[in-house]
Amino acid sequence: MEWIYFSSIMLGLLIRIGIPLVITLILIWVVRRLDQRWRDDGAGVVVRAKNTGCWNIKGCAEKDRAKCSAHANQDIPCWQHFRSDDGTLRSGCIGCDVFRQAPVPALT
């Protein structure tokens, strides 16, 4: 008779702990897949905007322009040039007036 009480307590604990744990693991799996899908969809996306030449707005000296890799590649705006591989912008770009005043490009 004691084993019935013990097994019912163990079954109750399994249900009480096991079901939320399984649901949590399934949700983690779904969110990770969704995040990976969004990363794959956005990989390699470069928003084309008119390059206003941040060196003109900031008044960079000619010697600084020669060292700047964004000045060497004027096809894309400077903040697009300095993006990391995962698509995030440098913290300095987010607060920059050149980035903040840039026109928002339309998605095609």
C-alpha positions in Angstrom: 0.0 0.0 0.0 2.9 2.3 0.7 4.2 1.9 -2.9 0.9 3.4 -4.1 1.4 6.5 -2.1 5.0 6.7 -3.2 4.2 6.2 -6.9 1.4 8.7 -6.8 3.7 11.3 -5.2 6.4 10.6 -7.9 3.8 10.7 -10.7 2.5 14.1 -9.3 6.0 15.5 -9.2 6.7 14.2 -12.7 3.6 15.9 -14.0 4.2 19.1 -11.9 7.8 19.5 -13.0 8.0 17.5 -16.2 5.3 19.1 -18.3 6.4 22.7 -17.8 10.0 21.6 -18.5 9.0 20.0 -21.7 6.9 23.0 -22.8 9.8 25.3 -22.0 12.2 23.2 -24.0 9.9 23.2 -27.0 9.4 26.9 -26.8 13.2 27.4 -26.7 13.6 25.2 -29.7 10.9 27.1 -31.7 12.3 30.5 -30.8 15.8 29.5 -31.8 14.6 28.2 -35.1 12.7 31.4 -35.7 15.7 33.5 -34.8 17.9 31.5 -37.1 15.3 31.9 -39.9 15.3 35.7 -39.4 19.0 35.8 -39.4 19.2 33.8 -42.7 16.5 36.0 -44.3 18.5 39.1 -43.3 21.9 37.8 -44.1 23.6 39.8 -46.8 20.9 42.4 -47.0 22.5 45.8 -47.7 20.1 48.7 -47.7 21.0 51.1 -50.5 20.8 54.7 -49.6 22.4 57.7 -51.1 25.9 58.1 -49.8 26.1 61.7 -48.5 29.8 61.4 -47.7 30.2 61.5 -44.0 33.6 63.0 -44.4 32.0 66.1 -45.9 29.5 66.4 -43.1 32.0 65.7 -40.3 34.7 67.8 -42.0 37.4 65.1 -41.9 40.9 66.1 -43.0 42.4 64.7 -46.2 44.9 62.6 -44.2 42.0 61.0 -42.2 40.0 60.4 -45.4 43.0 58.4 -46.8 43.0 56.1 -43.8 39.2 55.7 -43.7 37.9 52.5 -45.3 34.4 54.1 -45.8 35.9 56.8 -47.9 37.7 54.2 -50.1 34.3 52.4 -50.7 31.9 55.2 -51.5 29.3 53.0 -53.1 27.5 52.4 -49.8 26.9 54.7 -46.8 29.6 54.6 -44.1 27.4 52.9 -41.5 26.7 50.0 -43.9 30.4 49.7 -44.4 31.1 49.4 -40.7 28.5 46.7 -40.0 29.7 43.6 -38.3 29.2 40.2 -39.8 26.0 39.6 -37.8 24.5 42.8 -39.1 24.8 45.0 -36.1 26.0 48.6 -36.3 28.8 50.0 -34.3 27.7 52.0 -31.3 29.4 55.1 -32.6 27.3 54.9 -35.8 23.9 54.8 -34.0 24.5 58.1 -32.3 26.2 59.8 -35.3 24.4 62.7 -37.0 25.2 61.3 -40.4 23.3 58.1 -39.6 20.5 59.9 -37.8 19.9 62.3 -40.7 20.1 59.8 -43.5 16.9 59.3 -45.5 15.1 56.0 -44.8 15.3 53.9 -48.0 12.2 52.2 -49.3 12.2 48.4 -49.4 11.7 47.0 -52.9 
